[in-house]
Amino acid sequence: MQRLAAVRRLADDWNGFFQEIEALQELAGLDDPSLEAELDSEVSRLEADGEKREIQTLFQGSYDERDALLSLHAGAGGTDSQDWVEMLLRMYIRWAETHDHKPEILDSTPGEEAGIKSVTLQVSGPFAYGRLKSEHGVHRLVRLSPFDANKRRHTSFALVETLPVIDDDVTVEIKPDDLRLDTFRASGAGGQHVNKTNSAVRITHTPSGIVVSCQNERSQLQNREAAMRILRARLLERKLQEQQAEQAALKGEHTSAEWGNQIRSYVLHPYTMVKDLRTGVETGNTRAVLDGDIDAFTEGYLRQQAEGLRHEAGGIA
């Protein structure tokens, strides 16, 4: 029913777009010179709208229409890398807000001196995962460190993991006997309530060794539901990775199991540039990118993936 509702919304949206085009064609048929300025303006608007809609045709993944889970982890770089995680978190929250999506922090571990060691963010909105799956990988920051008294240039790394939110309608077998549930007091912000009750939840999936936690909701039940969403997503990711590895083995291809491949560089000194190393998309406006303007990168990735699928299919779109 959720998928049907999403398809209906998409169909209604496209029908409205086609109706606007038809109305503009009728207006152009009036051959009235006084309407030229209005026609030019409307054509430009519809062209821009059409380019945005083109992106919708690139969502070809099974879970692209779903909400997204982003897990950010500090890597090499000490305090700078933890500060980098906080900067990336802000970037994704700003992106979500710009696209009328709902960002929600499910779990967060603060840094020892500054920043964040790790954080899990859920972004809810149409095709949130389809757009944000391009962010999966290692992000590299080069800048003058604000934590270095000598103001030397530092390089920091952060890992971004992107997963689709998996509901009960997707078959991911989780046996209750395979789960170990621990509760504890939340350590982060949230008022007196979270710090005085054992509302935080940690779930361990014994067969896989996957451990997830959530502490940002007010009740233990809410935290357990959020933790189960994360666990289902991670189990699905592992299942898909196993399928991909099996397919690659059958093809006789070599695939790397490393997660540490750098996908994007953010350089703030000695020059300013953000460059995606997979697609070649780059910009010198680092301020805009860190304020959430990452569509050029996400869309570039989608186009590259679509082109790859067409190539595998022998050029048939």
N, C-alpha and C positions, 0 to 999 in steps of 0.2 A: 504493500500500500504506500509506503514511503517513496519507493522508486516510481510508482505510478504517479504520485502527486508531483514529484520532481519533473517527470517527463511532461506532464500536463502544463506545469508552469512554463517550461521551456517552449512548448508548442504555442501556448498563448502569447508568449513574448515575441516569438518569431512571426506569428500571424499579425500582431500589432505592427511590427516593423514593415511587413509587406503592405499592409493597409496604408501606412504613411507614404510608401513609395508610390502606390496607386493614386493617392490623393495629390501628390506632387506632380505626377504625370498629367492628371486632369487640369491642374492649375497651369502647367506649362502649355497645355493645348489651347488655352484662352488667347494666346498670342497678344498679351497686353504688355507693352513696354514698361509701364509703371510697376510691373511685378518683378522686373529683372533682379533688382537688389534682393528682394525677399527670396526669389528662387535660388539665387547664388548662395545665400546664407543657408537655406534649407538643404541644398545639395551638399554643401560642405559638412553640415551636421550629420546627414545620413551617411556620407562617406566615412566619417570618423566612427560613427556607430557601427557601420558594416565591418570596419577593420577590427573593432573590439569583438564583434560577433564571430569573426573568423576564428578566434581563439577557441570558441566553444567546439568547433569541429575537430580540434586537436586532442580533446579529452577522449582517449581511446582505452584507458585502463579500466579494469573491472571495478575499481573502488574510487575512481577519480571524483565522483559526485559527493563523496562523503566528507565529513568533518576531518580535521587533521590533528594529530598529536605530534608535537615537536619536543624532543628531549635535547637539551643543550648541556654539554660537559666541557669544563675547562681542561685544556691539554698542556703542552709544554709552554712555559712562560711565567710560572709562578703567579704572583698577585696580578700581573698584567693580563694573564690569560683569564683570570676570574673576573677582572674588570671588563674584558672583551666579551665574556658570556653575558654580562649585564647589558652591554651595548647592543649585542645581537638580540637579546630579549626585547629591549625597547624597540628595535627596528621592526621585529615581527609584530609586536603589539600595534605599532603605528600603521603598519601595512594592513592589519586586520581591520582597524578602525576606519581607515580610508576606504576599504571595500565593504563597509557595513557588515562585517563579520564580528562575531563575539569572541574576544580573547579571554581565557580563564586560566590562571595559574593553578595547577593541581598539586604540585609539590616543589619545594625549593630548599636548597642547602646553601646558606650564606658562606662567603669566603672568610678566611681567618682575619684578614686585615681590611679587605674591601672586595666589592663585587660579589659574584655568585659562583660556587663550585659546580652546581648542577641545578637544573630547573626543568620541569615538564609543563608545557603550555598546550592547552587545547584551543584550537581555532575552529569555531562553528560557523558554517555558512555554505552556500551552494558551491560545490567544486573546490572547497578549501584544500583538500588533499591533492587534487589534480594540479593545482597551481603551486603548492608548496613542496611537492615531492622533489622538485628540482634542487631544494636546499640541502638534501641529504649528502653529507660529506664533511670534510675538514675545511674550515674557513681560517685564512691567515691574515693577520693584522701586522702592519709595519708602521711604527710611529715613534715620536719622542716620548719616552715613558714619563708619565706624571708621578711615578713612584720612585724614580731615580733622581737622587739629589744632584747628579752631574748632568741631567737632561740628555742622557745618551739614547740612541735609537735602539728600540727593542722589537723583537718579532714574537708574536703570540699566536697560539693556535687554539681553536675550539671545535669540537665535534658536534654537528647537528644531525640528529636522527629524526626522520620524518616517517610517520606511520598513519594509516587510515584508522579512523575510529570504527571498530567492529562491534555491531550490535548483536543481539541474540539471534537475528535472522540469518546470520552467516555461520556455517557449520565449522566450529572450532571446538573439538572435544576437550572438555575440562572436567575431570572427575573430582568430586568433592574430597575424596580420600587422598588426592594428590596435592591438596592445598594445606599449607600451614599458615594460620592467621595469628599475627601478633599485634597488640595494641600498645600505644605509648603516648606520652604527652607531647603535643606539638611544640616545636621550639621556635617557630617563626612568629611573624606578626599576626594579629587577629584578635587582640583584646584579651581580657582576663579569662574568658571561657575556654579558649583552646589550650591555655597553659595550665588549667586546673583540672581538666578531665582527660581521660585516656581516649581521646577522639581520633588520634592519628592511627593509621592502619598500615601494616606491612604484610604483604602476601607473598609467600614463597611457593613456587610450583616445583615440587620435588623432582619429578622426572627430568625436567629441562634445566633445573637450577636457576630459572629466571626469578628475580626478586623485584617487586614493584612496591612503591609506597605512595601514600597520599595523606596530606595533613592540613590542607588549606580550607576544607569544608568545616562547617560548625559541628556536624554530628558524625558519629562513628559510622552510621549507615551510609551517609553520603560519601564519606571517604572510602568505604568499602566498594561502593558502586563505581566510583571513579577509578579505583585501583584495578577493579576487574575489567574495566574498559581498556586500560593500559595493558593488562596481561593478555587479553584476547588479541589485541593488536600485535603484541610481540610474538605470540604463538603463531599467528597467521604469517607474520613476516618470516619466521623460521621455516614454516611449511613451504612458502613460496621460494625461499632460498634453496631448500632441498630439491624442489622440483626443477629450478633453473640449473642447479649443479648436475642433476641427473641428465637433463636435456643436453647440457654442454658436454658431458662425458660421452653421450651417445654420438654427438657430432665430432668428437675427437678434438675439441677445442680446449685451450688452456684458459681457465678463469682464475682470477686472483681472489682470495678470501679476505684480503686486507681491507679494513675500513678507513685506513689512514691516508687515502689518496686525497691530496689537496684539490679542491674544486674551484676555489675563488680566492683572489688576493685583494686586500683592501690596503692601499698604501696612502698614508697621510704625511709622510716625510721621507725623502727630501722633495717629493712631488706628490700630487694627488691623483689617484687613479684607483678604480675598482675594475677588475678584469676577471671574467669567468674563463677558466682555463680549458673548459670542455667545448664551449661554443665560440669563444673569441669575442663575445660581447663585452664592451668596456665603456667606461665613462669617466670623465674627470670631475664630475660633480659628486664628490664623496659625501658632502653634507646631505644632499637630497636622498642618496641611497641609505645612509644611516638614519634618516628620518622616515624610512619605509618605502621609498620609491624603488622597488626591486622588480617591477613588472617587465622591464626590458630583459632581465636575466631569466625570469620564470618563463616568459613567452619564447625566448630564444631557445631554451631547453626543450620546450614542447614541440617547436618546429623541427628541431634537430631529431628528436625521437620519432616524429611522424615521418620525416624524410627517410630515416633508417628503416622503418617498417615498410615504406613503399619500395625501398631498394631490395629488401628481403623478399618482397612479393613479386619481384621482377618488373618493378616500375608501374604496377597497377595500383592506382589510387583507391 
